[in-house]
Amino acid sequence: MKTVFSFLTLLYGVSCFAQIAFSSFEDPLLYNGSYVDQGDPAIAHDLMDNTNEPLVNWTSTGNELGFSAKYVPYNDPDVGLTDGDTVGVTDRTSIVSAYPDGSKGYEMSDCDGNFILEFDPVDLTGVSNPTVSIDFFINETGYEGDGTENIASSDRLRIYIKDLGQGFETDLLNTTGSDINDLGIEGTWITVTTPLESNAQVQLIIEARTNAGVEAFFFDQIIFNGDLGISEENNPNFEIYPNPAYDQLVISSPLIGPKQIRIFDVLGKEVLSTLLQKDTLTISSLNSGVYFIQITQGKFSATKKFAVR
């Protein structure tokens, strides 16, 4: 897969909020009908595009993000996608009515196993306050199980970001541990957004497990955003410690002046905002877990990840 780089060097010395990478599945060609996997449904394997069938993979031509698909069977393998299923790039509107951006999206349904979609890595070097968002639609129907077992009666959807350098994974949505029917997220387009860590190389991944044609997931409008224009060598070295932290977090920089602090949980919800006059921030109000801290001092800004014990 190609890595998508920010166009920071084109904007050297000019700070602006910009779209770093995106996909609305408009670039790939559209083929209607079912996709039939030619691989062995009992073995995990990469999925291949077939002539005149919906595309499950896409190599970027420089605009939208590319993506590649793979299949992983249940612990007790089923037919997988060999029986012909509606997956891949689609313009099907009988369920979703319309797509948030453009006329196409990506569908995963009746996988009879696990369908995994990986997007091109995105390089956030020199990007301040990066975020990622995705729109998803879950067909309103009878889902089974709580997603904790790799079996046919345990439906699951997970959308997450993987930090390729540090190995961290940050969920945008993870239904594991819950019956999807109980979450109140069916029958409408939902946008989820989460902050990312500055100067990281990240990858968006979607994992779906369903065993019926009516159990359909749709995706559209993936956007990586951030502030561009401050070169890495001129950006001050913001440091946070200890990490993991308990009730206090030290935020240091070589600059003089107050720091605007915003802290978000992994779902992108702001949980703390303050103007910090010194270096020590009290975080005793935060529950144990992983957070993102956005630090702004003067014209400089950075986002970092930390954990609370």
C-alpha positions in Angstrom: 0.0 0.0 0.0 1.2 3.5 -0.7 1.7 6.0 2.1 -0.3 9.2 1.9 1.9 12.1 2.9 0.8 15.6 4.0 1.6 18.4 1.7 3.3 20.4 4.4 6.4 21.3 2.2 4.1 23.1 -0.2 2.8 25.3 2.6 6.0 26.0 4.5 5.7 29.0 6.7 1.9 29.3 6.2 -0.3 27.8 8.9 -3.7 26.6 7.7 -6.3 24.0 8.5 -6.3 21.4 5.8 -7.6 18.1 4.6 -4.7 15.7 4.7 -6.2 12.6 3.2 -9.8 11.4 2.3 -12.0 8.9 0.6 -15.7 8.9 -0.4 -15.2 5.9 -2.7 -16.0 8.1 -5.7 -12.8 7.3 -7.7 -13.1 3.5 -8.0 -15.2 2.2 -10.9 -18.6 0.8 -10.0 -19.7 -2.7 -10.8 -23.2 -3.9 -9.7 -24.1 -7.4 -8.6 -22.5 -9.8 -6.1 -18.8 -10.4 -5.4 -17.7 -14.0 -5.4 -14.5 -14.9 -3.6 -12.3 -17.4 -5.5 -10.3 -18.3 -2.4 -10.6 -21.0 0.1 -13.1 -20.0 2.8 -11.4 -22.2 5.4 -8.1 -20.2 5.2 -7.4 -16.5 5.9 -6.4 -14.7 2.6 -6.3 -11.5 0.8 -9.4 -10.8 -1.4 -8.8 -10.3 -5.1 -10.9 -8.1 -7.5 -12.8 -10.1 -10.1 -13.8 -8.9 -13.6 -17.1 -7.0 -13.7 -17.7 -7.6 -10.0 -17.8 -4.9 -7.2 -14.3 -3.7 -6.3 -13.1 -4.7 -2.9 -9.6 -3.2 -3.4 -8.4 0.1 -4.8 -5.0 1.5 -5.7 -5.0 5.2 -5.2 -4.3 7.4 -8.2 -3.3 10.3 -6.1 -6.7 11.6 -5.0 -8.7 9.3 -2.7 -7.1 6.8 -0.2 -6.5 3.4 -1.5 -7.6 0.3 0.3 -7.3 -3.5 0.4 -9.5 -6.3 1.7 -8.9 -9.6 3.4 -11.0 -12.5 4.7 -10.5 -14.4 8.0 -12.8 -17.4 8.6 -14.8 -18.3 11.7 -13.1 -20.7 14.1 -15.4 -23.2 12.5 -15.2 -22.0 8.8 -18.3 -21.4 6.8 -18.8 -20.5 3.1 -17.4 -17.0 3.5 -17.8 -14.9 0.4 -17.7 -17.8 -2.1 -21.5 -17.9 -2.4 -21.7 -14.3 -3.8 -22.3 -11.4 -1.5 -22.9 -7.7 -1.6 -19.5 -6.3 -0.5 -17.1 -3.6 -1.9 -17.7 -0.3 -3.7 -21.4 0.3 -4.1 -24.1 2.8 -5.0 -26.9 0.7 -3.5 -29.4 3.1 -1.9 -32.3 0.8 -1.1 -31.1 0.7 2.5 -29.3 4.0 3.0 -31.4 6.2 0.7 -28.3 8.4 -0.1 -24.6 8.7 0.8 -23.2 11.6 2.9 -20.8 12.6 0.1 -21.2 11.7 -3.5 -23.1 8.7 -4.9 -21.0 5.8 -3.7 -19.8 4.1 -0.6 -18.5 0.8 0.6 -20.6 -2.1 1.8 -19.9 -5.2 3.9 -22.7 -7.8 4.4 -23.3 -11.5 4.8 -19.5 -12.1 5.1 -19.9 -15.5 6.8 -16.6 -14.8 8.5 -14.5 -11.7 9.1 -14.1 -9.0 6.4 -11.1 -6.7 7.1 -10.6 -3.5 5.1 -7.2 -1.6 5.5 -6.7 1.9 4.0 -3.4 3.4 2.9 -1.2 4.7 5.8 -1.4 8.4 6.4 1.8 10.3 7.4 1.0 13.1 9.9 4.6 14.4 10.1 4.4 18.1 10.8 0.6 18.1 11.2 -0.8 19.7 14.4 -4.1 18.8 15.9 -4.9 15.9 13.5 -8.3 14.2 13.5 -10.0 11.5 11.5 -13.7 11.0 10.9 -15.8 8.4 9.1 -19.5 8.1 8.3 -21.1 4.7 8.9 -24.6 3.2 8.4 -25.8 0.0 10.1 -28.9 -1.6 8.6 -31.6 -1.9 11.2 -32.2 -5.6 11.6 -31.7 -8.5 14.0 -28.1 -8.8 14.9 -26.9 -11.8 17.0 -24.6 -12.2 19.9 -22.1 -9.8 21.5 -19.2 -10.1 19.1 -16.8 -11.7 21.6 -16.6 -15.1 19.8 -15.4 -15.8 16.3 -18.5 -17.7 15.3 -21.5 -17.2 13.1 -23.9 -16.0 15.8 -21.6 -13.3 17.1 -21.9 -10.2 14.9 -19.4 -7.4 15.3 -18.2 -4.1 13.8 -14.9 -2.4 14.7 -13.5 0.8 13.1 -10.1 1.9 14.5 -6.9 3.7 13.9 -3.6 1.9 14.2 -0.4 3.9 15.0 2.1 2.1 12.9 5.1 3.4 14.8 4.0 2.7 18.4 1.4 0.0 17.8 -1.4 1.8 19.6 -5.0 1.2 18.4 -7.7 3.8 18.9 -11.3 2.8 18.4 -13.8 5.0 16.6 -16.4 2.3 17.0 -16.2 -1.1 18.6 -19.4 -3.1 19.2 -17.5 -6.0 20.8 -19.1 -6.9 24.1 -22.6 -5.6 23.1 -25.5 -6.8 21.0 -25.5 -4.3 18.1 -29.3 -4.1 18.4 -28.9 -2.6 21.9 -26.6 0.3 21.0 -29.1 2.6 19.2 -26.8 3.1 16.2 -28.9 1.4 13.5 -30.9 2.9 10.6 -29.1 6.3 10.1 -25.8 7.7 9.0 -23.5 8.4 12.0 -20.3 10.4 11.9 -17.6 9.5 14.4 -14.4 11.6 14.9 -11.3 11.1 17.0 -8.2 13.2 17.6 -4.8 11.7 16.5 -1.3 12.1 17.7 0.9 14.6 15.8 3.8 13.3 13.7 2.5 9.8 13.7 2.0 7.4 10.8 -1.5 5.9 11.1 -3.8 3.5 9.3 -7.6 3.3 9.3 -8.9 -0.3 9.6 -12.5 -1.7 9.5 -13.3 -5.2 10.7 -16.8 -6.6 10.1 -18.4 -10.0 11.1 -21.9 -10.8 9.8 -23.8 -13.9 8.6 -26.9 -12.6 6.8 -27.6 -10.5 3.8 -29.8 -8.1 5.8 -26.9 -7.5 8.3 -25.3 -4.8 6.2 -22.7 -2.1 7.1 -22.0 0.9 4.9 -19.2 3.4 5.0 -18.5 6.8 3.4 -16.7 10.1 3.7 -13.4 9.3 5.5 -11.5 12.5 6.3 -8.1 13.1 7.9 -7.8 16.8 8.9 -5.1 18.9 10.6 -3.2 22.2 10.8 -0.3 22.5 8.4 2.4 25.1 7.9 4.8 24.9 10.8 8.0 23.0 9.9 9.2 20.3 12.2 12.5 21.9 13.0 10.7 25.2 14.1 8.0 23.5 16.1 8.8 23.5 19.9 9.3 20.2 21.6 6.2 19.8 23.8 6.8 17.1 26.4 4.3 15.4 28.7 5.1 13.1 31.6 4.7 10.8 33.5 3.0 8.6 30.9 1.0 6.7 32.2 -0.1 9.4 34.6 -2.2 9.3 37.8 -3.5 12.6 39.2 -1.0 15.1 37.6 0.5 15.6 34.2 3.5 17.8 33.5 3.4 19.6 30.2 6.7 21.4 29.4 7.9 23.4 26.4 10.8 25.9 25.8 8.3 28.7 25.2 7.2 31.3 27.7 3.5 32.0 28.3 0.3 30.1 29.1 -0.7 26.9 27.3 -4.3 26.2 26.1 -5.0 22.6 27.0 -7.8 20.5 25.6 -8.1 16.8 26.5 -10.3 14.3 24.5 -11.2 10.7 25.1 -10.7 8.1 22.4 -14.2 8.8 21.0 -13.3 12.4 20.4 -15.3 13.8 23.3 -13.7 16.8 25.1 -13.4 15.9 28.7 -11.2 18.8 30.0 -10.3 22.3 28.8 -8.2 24.9 30.6 -5.6 27.6 30.3 -2.5 26.4 32.0 -0.2 29.1 33.4 2.5 26.7 34.6 3.5 23.2 33.7 1.5 20.9 36.0 -2.0 19.9 35.2 -4.3 18.2 37.7 -6.1 15.3 36.0 -7.7 13.6 39.0 -11.1 14.0 37.4 -10.2 11.6 34.6 -11.0 8.0 34.7 -8.4 5.3 33.8 -7.9 5.0 30.1 -6.3 6.5 27.0 -6.6 10.2 26.1 -5.4 12.8 23.6 -4.1 16.1 24.8 -4.0 19.1 22.5 -1.5 21.7 23.5 -1.5 25.2 22.0 1.0 27.9 23.0 1.2 31.0 21.0 1.1 30.0 17.3 2.3 26.5 18.0 0.2 23.4 18.6 0.6 19.7 19.0 -1.5 16.7 19.9 -0.1 13.8 22.0 -1.5 10.6 23.5 -1.3 9.6 27.1 -2.8 7.1 29.5 -4.3 7.5 33.0 -3.8 4.7 35.5 
